[in-house]
Amino acid sequence: MHPETHLALHHTRAAELQAQAVAHRLATEARAPRQELRTRLGWTLVELGLRLAATPNNPKPAVA
């Protein structure tokens, strides 16, 4: 293969790989806030469940 042809193919492939890397980075950054929201919601539900489990279902009547 001619050296200039090989170099041109190399530059084309490098540009394609860089474009894929940028697209992946943008997709990952776009997904991050959703994961954060999902995590916060999950921990809120865990906290709510713990509060519900800690409160008695049938409080005893007060004895006078």
Contacts in CASP RR format, 6 or more apart in sequence:
PFRMAT RR
TARGET T0000
AUTHOR 0000-0000-0000
METHOD contacts of the structure
MODEL  1
MHPETHLALHHTRAAELQAQAVAHRLATEARAPRQELRTRLGWTLVELGL
RLAATPNNPKPAVA
END
